[in-house]
């Protein structure tokens, strides 16, 4: 335990250090390496102070770190500060607190190796339970914060995003555990080093792959700020259709796939001729498949339907995908592929990427590319404020399932990435031009991964490790042996798990 004098500076130093590192290592524009460092000051403190002190410091540090999101949440439509933003910030802070408490409880019992594994497992397991219970899924986690670190993200191809969550926390937990009095240093250091080395080494090996055949893709969005599809029966609706047609006709030769944003148009007709016919002609004229976000207002049925209309390159009748994960629109269930595509290409919409499926289901069905119309719900003049986080969440799903991503976000960023999480084309929305366009040649993803076949197995393993840790916190420390000449003075046992 830290002396009273030392605690006066150790506690605030640990709290502020972790808070600053979390502030810059997470959120809307994180520095990935700081995410790995952020837990360490609090974990190191936990080896020297009592449980309540460790837990309260952990909670305060993480909650202060979420301040990087408060201004965004204050005007976000997807994640308003009250009540959803506050619930997310406090909930994740409590999850981190539990992980630190479990680490403290095991370290004080000299279960050093188990402490270094159970703490990241506890964080991972709790996030998994939140994700499956939350109708909005999961975005903005520590795995999301590694969006510009393809080497780290490859772990998701075999362990899902949950493997990345665990990997990011493991080094800090292991090093802090090694600093604890009476630590089992050799075992703990070797196990942690092997896990990190295998994960990153396997990632480097996977990144040496080239993927499938190259496909020239384009993503286009109107720079109009947050909007939900101008009605096609209005003059503004017709003008937006014509604007998109002009952008499509001006694309360079060889483009095979064009993605427009979620709800780029709306109408009270299920198949509005003012949209369907011009887009069919444009697809045929360009020889490119078009994926167009469309909102159908079914007034008699009192429902909205969040669709993506998929126009084949030959100009034939479009297919239609209904968003699977939606709190407003009735959810869809069917997988829809781009008809006639040379590389199997599936379609999802925005919030679908906050869940492992349907992206994983598409991979299992043979998809190598995902087209993603999206809409980031923030007010006008806030373009791209959350665009990085939004796109990297979709990119993470691509790595999990071995699929390249073509994403068009109406109020965030446009992104084209390969199936290994490398961004090969990107543009930010907003600016003086009426539209933003990005074009790139993207190799098709490698296809099915271990995560495709085995799903969230690592999350369940994390639950098992967490439960094992909790069991050991209830067991007594092995009885110390007594020195034969000093029966009342115990010699502290060096046994550790």
C-alpha positions as CSV (number, residue, x, y, z in Angstrom):
1,X,0.0,0.0,0.0
2,X,1.2,3.5,-0.7
3,X,2.0,5.7,2.3
4,X,-0.3,8.6,3.0
5,X,2.3,11.0,1.8
6,X,2.9,9.2,-1.5
7,X,-0.8,8.8,-2.1
8,X,-1.3,12.6,-2.0
9,X,0.5,12.9,-5.3
10,X,0.2,9.3,-6.8
11,X,-3.6,9.3,-6.9
12,X,-4.1,12.7,-8.7
13,X,-1.1,11.9,-10.9
14,X,-2.5,8.6,-12.0
15,X,-6.0,10.0,-12.5
16,X,-4.9,13.0,-14.6
17,X,-2.3,11.0,-16.6
18,X,-4.8,8.3,-17.6
19,X,-7.5,10.9,-18.3
20,X,-5.3,12.9,-20.6
21,X,-4.2,9.7,-22.4
22,X,-7.8,8.5,-22.8
23,X,-8.8,12.0,-24.0
24,X,-6.3,11.9,-26.9
25,X,-6.3,8.1,-27.4
26,X,-10.0,7.7,-27.9
27,X,-13.0,9.5,-29.5
28,X,-13.5,11.2,-32.8
29,X,-9.8,11.6,-33.9
30,X,-7.8,9.3,-31.6
31,X,-4.0,8.7,-31.6
32,X,-3.9,4.9,-31.6
33,X,-0.7,4.4,-29.6
34,X,-2.1,6.5,-26.7
35,X,-5.0,4.1,-26.4
36,X,-2.5,1.4,-25.4
37,X,-0.9,3.6,-22.8
38,X,-4.0,5.2,-21.2
39,X,-4.9,2.4,-18.7
40,X,-1.3,2.1,-17.3
41,X,-1.2,4.9,-14.8
42,X,-4.4,3.8,-13.1
43,X,-3.4,0.1,-13.2
44,X,0.0,0.9,-11.7
45,X,-1.7,2.8,-8.9
46,X,-4.0,-0.2,-8.3
47,X,-0.9,-2.2,-7.2
48,X,-0.2,0.2,-4.4
49,X,-3.5,1.4,-3.0
50,X,-6.8,0.0,-1.6
51,X,-9.7,-1.2,-3.7
52,X,-12.0,1.8,-3.3
53,X,-9.2,4.2,-4.2
54,X,-8.2,2.2,-7.3
55,X,-11.8,1.9,-8.4
56,X,-12.8,5.5,-7.9
57,X,-9.6,6.7,-9.6
58,X,-10.3,4.4,-12.6
59,X,-13.9,5.7,-12.9
60,X,-12.8,9.4,-12.7
61,X,-10.0,8.9,-15.2
62,X,-12.1,7.2,-17.8
63,X,-15.1,9.6,-17.4
64,X,-12.8,12.6,-17.8
65,X,-11.4,11.0,-20.9
66,X,-14.8,10.9,-22.5
67,X,-14.9,14.7,-22.4
68,X,-13.5,14.4,-25.9
69,X,-17.1,13.4,-26.9
70,X,-19.2,15.8,-24.9
71,X,-19.3,18.7,-27.4
72,X,-20.2,16.3,-30.2
73,X,-22.8,14.5,-28.2
74,X,-24.4,17.8,-27.3
75,X,-25.7,18.2,-30.9
76,X,-25.6,14.7,-32.2
77,X,-28.8,13.1,-33.5
78,X,-27.4,9.6,-33.3
79,X,-25.8,10.0,-29.8
80,X,-27.4,12.9,-28.0
81,X,-25.6,13.8,-24.7
82,X,-28.8,13.2,-22.7
83,X,-29.7,10.5,-22.2
84,X,-27.8,8.3,-24.6
85,X,-24.4,10.0,-24.5
86,X,-24.4,10.2,-20.8
87,X,-25.4,6.5,-20.5
88,X,-22.6,5.5,-22.9
89,X,-19.9,7.6,-21.1
90,X,-20.9,6.5,-17.6
91,X,-21.5,2.9,-18.7
92,X,-18.1,2.5,-20.3
93,X,-16.5,4.2,-17.3
94,X,-18.1,1.7,-15.0
95,X,-16.9,-1.2,-17.3
96,X,-13.3,0.1,-17.0
97,X,-13.7,0.5,-13.3
98,X,-14.8,-3.1,-12.9
99,X,-11.8,-4.2,-15.0
100,X,-9.4,-2.2,-12.7
101,X,-11.1,-3.5,-9.6
102,X,-10.7,-7.1,-10.7
103,X,-7.1,-6.5,-11.5
104,X,-6.6,-5.0,-8.0
105,X,-8.3,-7.9,-6.3
106,X,-6.2,-10.5,-8.1
107,X,-2.9,-8.7,-7.7
108,X,-3.4,-8.3,-4.0
109,X,-3.8,-12.1,-3.9
110,X,-0.7,-12.5,-6.0
111,X,-2.6,-14.0,-8.9
112,X,-0.4,-12.0,-11.2
113,X,-0.9,-13.8,-14.5
114,X,-4.6,-14.2,-14.0
115,X,-4.8,-10.4,-13.1
116,X,-3.1,-9.5,-16.4
117,X,-5.5,-11.6,-18.4
118,X,-8.8,-11.1,-16.4
119,X,-8.7,-7.3,-16.5
120,X,-8.8,-7.0,-20.3
121,X,-11.1,-9.9,-20.5
122,X,-13.5,-8.2,-18.1
123,X,-13.6,-5.0,-20.2
124,X,-14.1,-7.1,-23.4
125,X,-16.8,-9.3,-21.8
126,X,-18.8,-6.3,-20.5
127,X,-18.6,-4.5,-23.8
128,X,-19.9,-7.6,-25.6
129,X,-22.8,-7.9,-23.2
130,X,-23.6,-4.2,-23.8
131,X,-23.4,-4.7,-27.5
132,X,-25.8,-7.6,-27.7
133,X,-28.3,-5.9,-25.4
134,X,-28.1,-2.5,-27.0
135,X,-30.5,-2.0,-30.0
136,X,-27.9,0.5,-31.5
137,X,-25.0,-2.0,-31.3
138,X,-21.4,-0.9,-30.6
139,X,-19.4,2.0,-32.0
140,X,-16.6,4.1,-30.6
141,X,-14.9,1.3,-28.6
142,X,-11.1,0.9,-28.1
143,X,-11.1,-1.4,-31.2
144,X,-12.7,1.5,-33.2
145,X,-9.9,3.8,-32.0
146,X,-7.4,1.6,-33.8
147,X,-9.0,2.4,-37.1
148,X,-5.7,3.7,-38.7
149,X,-3.6,0.8,-37.4
150,X,-4.2,-2.0,-39.9
151,X,-1.6,-4.2,-38.1
152,X,-3.6,-4.2,-34.9
153,X,-6.9,-4.6,-36.7
154,X,-6.0,-7.9,-38.3
155,X,-6.7,-9.6,-34.9
156,X,-10.4,-8.9,-35.8
157,X,-10.2,-11.4,-38.7
158,X,-9.9,-14.3,-36.3
159,X,-11.2,-13.0,-32.9
160,X,-13.6,-10.2,-34.1
161,X,-13.5,-6.7,-32.6
162,X,-13.4,-8.4,-29.2
163,X,-9.9,-9.7,-29.8
164,X,-8.8,-6.1,-30.6
165,X,-10.4,-4.8,-27.4
166,X,-8.5,-7.4,-25.4
167,X,-5.2,-6.9,-27.2
168,X,-5.2,-3.1,-26.7
169,X,-5.5,-3.5,-22.9
170,X,-3.3,-6.5,-22.4
171,X,0.2,-4.8,-22.4
172,X,-0.7,-2.2,-19.9
173,X,-2.3,-4.8,-17.6
174,X,0.7,-7.1,-17.9
175,X,3.3,-4.4,-17.3
176,X,1.4,-3.0,-14.3
177,X,1.1,-6.6,-12.9
178,X,4.8,-7.1,-13.2
179,X,5.3,-4.0,-11.1
180,X,3.2,-5.4,-8.2
181,X,4.9,-6.6,-5.1
182,X,5.5,-10.4,-5.2
183,X,4.6,-10.6,-8.9
184,X,5.2,-13.8,-10.8
185,X,7.2,-11.9,-13.4
186,X,8.5,-14.7,-15.7
187,X,5.2,-16.4,-16.3
188,X,3.2,-13.2,-16.7
189,X,5.8,-11.5,-19.0
190,X,6.2,-14.6,-21.2
191,X,2.5,-15.2,-21.6
192,X,1.6,-11.6,-22.4
193,X,4.6,-11.2,-24.8
194,X,3.6,-14.4,-26.7
195,X,0.0,-13.3,-27.1
196,X,1.0,-9.8,-28.4
197,X,3.7,-11.2,-30.6
198,X,1.4,-13.8,-32.2
199,X,-1.3,-11.3,-32.7
200,X,0.8,-8.7,-34.3
201,X,3.0,-11.2,-36.1
202,X,-0.1,-12.9,-37.6
203,X,-1.4,-9.4,-38.5
204,X,1.8,-8.6,-40.4
205,X,1.6,-12.0,-42.2
206,X,-2.1,-11.3,-43.2
207,X,-1.2,-7.8,-44.4
208,X,1.2,-9.4,-46.9
209,X,-1.9,-10.7,-48.8
210,X,-3.1,-9.0,-52.0
211,X,-6.8,-9.7,-51.9
212,X,-8.8,-10.3,-55.0
213,X,-9.2,-8.6,-58.3
214,X,-9.2,-4.8,-58.4
215,X,-12.5,-2.9,-58.7
216,X,-12.7,0.8,-59.5
217,X,-15.2,2.3,-57.1
218,X,-16.7,5.7,-56.4
219,X,-18.6,7.2,-53.5
220,X,-20.5,10.5,-54.0
221,X,-22.5,12.7,-51.6
222,X,-24.1,16.1,-51.7
223,X,-22.5,18.7,-49.4
224,X,-25.8,19.9,-47.9
225,X,-25.3,19.1,-44.2
226,X,-27.6,16.8,-42.3
227,X,-30.6,16.1,-44.4
228,X,-33.1,13.2,-44.8
229,X,-33.7,12.9,-48.5
230,X,-35.5,15.7,-50.4
231,X,-38.9,14.5,-51.7
232,X,-38.7,13.6,-55.3
233,X,-42.0,15.3,-56.1
234,X,-40.5,18.7,-55.3
235,X,-38.3,21.0,-57.4
236,X,-35.4,20.5,-54.9
237,X,-35.8,16.8,-55.1
238,X,-35.6,16.8,-58.9
239,X,-32.6,19.1,-58.8
240,X,-30.8,16.8,-56.4
241,X,-31.5,13.8,-58.8
242,X,-30.1,15.8,-61.7
243,X,-27.1,16.8,-59.6
244,X,-26.2,13.2,-58.8
245,X,-26.7,12.2,-62.4
246,X,-24.2,14.9,-63.5
247,X,-21.7,13.6,-61.0
248,X,-22.1,10.0,-62.1
249,X,-21.7,11.0,-65.8
250,X,-18.5,12.9,-64.9
251,X,-16.8,9.9,-63.3
252,X,-13.6,8.6,-64.9
253,X,-13.8,5.6,-67.2
254,X,-13.7,2.1,-65.7
255,X,-15.8,2.8,-62.5
256,X,-17.8,-0.4,-61.8
257,X,-19.5,0.5,-58.5
258,X,-21.0,3.8,-57.4
259,X,-22.4,4.4,-53.8
260,X,-24.6,7.3,-52.8
261,X,-25.6,8.1,-49.2
262,X,-28.4,6.7,-47.1
263,X,-31.8,8.4,-47.7
264,X,-30.3,10.5,-50.5
265,X,-33.9,10.8,-51.8
266,X,-37.4,10.2,-50.3
267,X,-40.8,9.7,-51.8
268,X,-44.3,8.5,-50.9
269,X,-44.1,6.1,-53.8
270,X,-42.5,2.7,-53.3
271,X,-40.9,2.7,-56.7
272,X,-40.8,6.4,-57.8
273,X,-40.3,6.8,-61.5
274,X,-38.6,10.1,-61.0
275,X,-35.7,8.2,-59.4
276,X,-35.8,4.7,-60.8
277,X,-35.8,5.5,-64.5
278,X,-33.0,8.1,-64.5
279,X,-30.8,5.9,-62.3
280,X,-31.4,2.9,-64.6
281,X,-30.3,4.9,-67.6
282,X,-27.3,6.3,-65.8
283,X,-26.2,2.8,-64.7
284,X,-26.4,1.5,-68.2
285,X,-24.7,4.5,-69.8
286,X,-21.8,4.3,-67.4
287,X,-21.7,0.5,-67.3
288,X,-21.5,0.8,-63.5
289,X,-23.8,-0.6,-60.7
290,X,-25.3,2.2,-58.6
291,X,-26.3,1.8,-54.9
292,X,-28.7,4.6,-53.9
293,X,-30.1,5.3,-50.4
294,X,-33.9,5.9,-50.6
295,X,-36.5,6.6,-47.9
296,X,-40.0,5.4,-48.7
297,X,-42.8,7.1,-46.7
298,X,-45.7,4.7,-46.4
299,X,-48.3,7.2,-45.2
300,X,-51.3,4.8,-45.2
301,X,-49.3,2.1,-43.4
302,X,-47.7,4.7,-41.0
303,X,-44.2,3.4,-41.6
304,X,-40.9,4.7,-43.1
305,X,-38.7,2.2,-45.0
306,X,-35.0,2.8,-45.1
307,X,-34.0,1.2,-48.4
308,X,-30.9,0.9,-50.7
309,X,-31.9,0.6,-54.3
310,X,-29.4,-1.4,-56.3
311,X,-29.2,-0.6,-60.0
312,X,-27.4,-3.2,-62.1
313,X,-24.8,-2.0,-64.7
314,X,-26.9,-3.4,-67.6
315,X,-29.8,-1.0,-66.8
316,X,-32.2,-3.8,-65.7
317,X,-34.7,-3.5,-62.9
318,X,-33.2,-2.6,-59.5
319,X,-32.9,-4.8,-56.5
320,X,-33.9,-3.5,-53.1
321,X,-32.3,-3.9,-49.7
322,X,-34.1,-3.0,-46.4
323,X,-31.9,-1.9,-43.5
324,X,-31.6,-4.7,-41.0
325,X,-30.8,-2.6,-37.8
326,X,-33.2,0.2,-37.5
327,X,-35.1,1.7,-34.6
328,X,-37.5,3.6,-36.8
329,X,-38.0,1.6,-40.0
330,X,-39.3,-1.9,-40.0
331,X,-36.2,-4.1,-40.1
332,X,-35.2,-6.2,-43.2
333,X,-33.9,-9.7,-43.1
334,X,-32.8,-10.5,-46.6
335,X,-29.2,-10.2,-48.0
336,X,-29.1,-8.4,-51.3
337,X,-26.2,-8.7,-53.7
338,X,-25.4,-6.3,-56.6
339,X,-26.9,-8.1,-59.6
340,X,-24.3,-8.9,-62.3
341,X,-21.3,-7.7,-60.4
342,X,-18.0,-9.3,-61.4
343,X,-17.0,-9.5,-57.8
344,X,-19.7,-10.6,-55.3
345,X,-20.9,-7.3,-53.6
346,X,-23.3,-7.1,-50.7
347,X,-25.3,-4.1,-49.5
348,X,-25.8,-2.8,-46.0
349,X,-26.9,0.6,-44.6
350,X,-25.2,2.7,-42.0
351,X,-26.2,1.3,-38.5
352,X,-26.0,-2.3,-39.8
353,X,-22.2,-1.9,-39.3
354,X,-22.5,-1.4,-35.6
355,X,-23.2,-5.1,-35.4
356,X,-21.2,-8.1,-36.7
357,X,-24.1,-9.2,-38.8
358,X,-25.3,-8.8,-41.5
359,X,-21.7,-8.1,-42.6
360,X,-20.6,-11.6,-41.4
361,X,-23.6,-13.2,-43.1
362,X,-22.6,-11.6,-46.4
363,X,-19.1,-13.0,-46.0
364,X,-20.4,-16.4,-45.3
365,X,-22.6,-16.1,-48.5
366,X,-19.5,-15.2,-50.6
367,X,-19.4,-11.4,-50.6
368,X,-16.0,-9.8,-51.1
369,X,-17.1,-6.1,-51.2
370,X,-19.7,-4.2,-49.1
371,X,-21.5,-1.1,-50.4
372,X,-22.6,1.1,-47.5
373,X,-24.9,4.1,-47.9
374,X,-24.7,6.0,-44.6
375,X,-26.0,9.2,-42.9
376,X,-24.3,10.8,-39.9
377,X,-27.0,12.6,-37.9
378,X,-25.4,16.0,-36.9
379,X,-26.7,19.5,-37.7
380,X,-25.6,21.6,-40.7
381,X,-22.1,23.1,-40.5
382,X,-20.9,20.1,-38.5
383,X,-19.8,18.1,-41.5
384,X,-17.4,15.3,-40.9
385,X,-17.1,16.0,-37.1
386,X,-17.8,12.3,-36.5
387,X,-16.8,11.0,-39.9
388,X,-13.6,9.3,-38.9
389,X,-15.2,7.2,-36.2
390,X,-18.2,6.4,-38.5
391,X,-16.0,5.1,-41.4
392,X,-13.6,3.2,-39.2
393,X,-16.4,1.3,-37.6
394,X,-17.4,0.0,-41.0
395,X,-13.8,-0.6,-41.8
396,X,-13.5,-2.8,-38.7
397,X,-16.5,-4.9,-40.0
398,X,-14.6,-5.3,-43.3
399,X,-11.6,-6.7,-41.6
400,X,-13.7,-9.0,-39.4
401,X,-15.3,-10.5,-42.5
402,X,-12.6,-10.1,-45.2
403,X,-14.5,-7.6,-47.3
404,X,-13.6,-4.3,-49.0
405,X,-15.8,-1.3,-48.1
406,X,-17.3,1.4,-50.3
407,X,-19.0,3.9,-48.0
408,X,-20.8,7.1,-48.8
409,X,-21.8,9.2,-45.7
410,X,-24.1,12.1,-46.3
411,X,-22.7,14.1,-43.4
412,X,-19.3,12.6,-42.5
413,X,-16.7,11.0,-44.7
414,X,-16.5,9.0,-47.9
415,X,-14.2,6.0,-47.6
416,X,-12.9,3.2,-49.9
417,X,-10.9,0.5,-48.1
418,X,-9.6,-3.0,-48.8
419,X,-10.4,-6.1,-46.8
420,X,-7.3,-5.6,-44.6
421,X,-8.4,-2.3,-43.2
422,X,-6.2,-0.1,-45.4
423,X,-7.9,3.1,-46.5
424,X,-7.1,3.7,-50.2
425,X,-9.6,6.5,-50.9
426,X,-11.1,9.0,-48.6
427,X,-12.7,12.5,-48.7
428,X,-14.4,14.7,-46.2
429,X,-17.9,16.1,-46.8
430,X,-18.6,19.8,-46.7
431,X,-16.9,22.7,-48.4
432,X,-18.0,25.1,-51.2
433,X,-18.6,22.5,-53.9
434,X,-22.1,21.0,-54.3
435,X,-20.8,17.5,-54.1
436,X,-17.9,15.5,-52.8
437,X,-16.6,12.5,-54.8
438,X,-13.8,9.9,-54.2
439,X,-12.7,7.3,-56.7
440,X,-10.1,4.6,-56.2
441,X,-9.1,1.1,-57.4
442,X,-9.8,-1.3,-54.5
443,X,-8.8,-5.0,-54.4
444,X,-11.7,-7.2,-53.5
445,X,-11.4,-8.5,-50.0
446,X,-9.9,-12.0,-49.3
447,X,-13.4,-13.3,-48.2
448,X,-14.3,-15.5,-45.4
449,X,-12.2,-15.3,-42.2
450,X,-12.0,-17.4,-39.0
451,X,-14.4,-14.9,-37.5
452,X,-16.9,-15.6,-40.3
453,X,-16.9,-19.2,-39.3
454,X,-16.7,-19.0,-35.5
455,X,-18.3,-15.7,-34.7
456,X,-17.9,-14.1,-31.3
457,X,-16.1,-17.1,-29.7
458,X,-13.4,-14.7,-28.2
459,X,-16.1,-12.7,-26.4
460,X,-17.3,-15.9,-24.7
461,X,-13.7,-16.9,-23.8
462,X,-13.4,-13.4,-22.2
463,X,-16.5,-14.1,-20.2
464,X,-15.0,-17.4,-19.0
465,X,-11.7,-15.7,-18.0
466,X,-13.6,-13.0,-16.2
467,X,-15.7,-15.5,-14.2
468,X,-12.5,-17.4,-13.4
469,X,-11.0,-14.2,-12.1
470,X,-14.0,-13.6,-9.9
471,X,-13.8,-17.1,-8.5
472,X,-10.2,-16.5,-7.5
473,X,-11.0,-13.2,-5.8
474,X,-13.2,-15.3,-3.4
475,X,-10.4,-17.8,-2.6
476,X,-8.1,-17.2,0.3
477,X,-4.4,-16.5,-0.4
478,X,-2.5,-19.7,0.3
479,X,-1.5,-20.0,4.0
480,X,1.9,-18.5,4.6
481,X,4.6,-20.8,6.0
482,X,6.0,-19.9,9.4
483,X,9.6,-19.5,10.1
484,X,10.6,-22.3,12.6
485,X,12.3,-19.9,15.0
486,X,9.7,-17.2,14.8
487,X,6.3,-19.0,14.9
488,X,4.4,-15.7,15.2
489,X,6.1,-14.0,12.2
490,X,4.8,-15.4,8.8
491,X,7.1,-15.6,5.8
492,X,5.0,-14.3,2.9
493,X,4.3,-17.0,0.3
494,X,5.7,-16.4,-3.2
495,X,3.1,-18.6,-4.8
496,X,1.3,-16.9,-7.7
497,X,-1.2,-17.8,-10.4
